């Protein structure tokens, strides 16, 4: 199985299931937050994706902060907004407004 950083799969059609990968990435951000953490650098460089199965592995944790940090909401929003931008701009994936 070939696993690559998401940015290397940044062309339309390179992912078996872009929707599943996006859902998994957002679920990872939510799961961390539910455990009291914000990644602060959740982007296409820190997500390793298995090309055929769309399995996602998150890496690079040193900058992680607690949700109690005064800027946690800002960093969380930046993480998720950056992911959405990558999927819409680079993968040309249309994200449902819901």
Secondary structure, DSSP 8 states (H G I E B T S, - for coil): --EEEGGGG-STT-SS-HHHHHHHHHHHHHHHHHTTEE-S--STTSEEEETTT--EEE---TT-EETTSTTHHHHHHHHHHHHHHHHHHTS-------
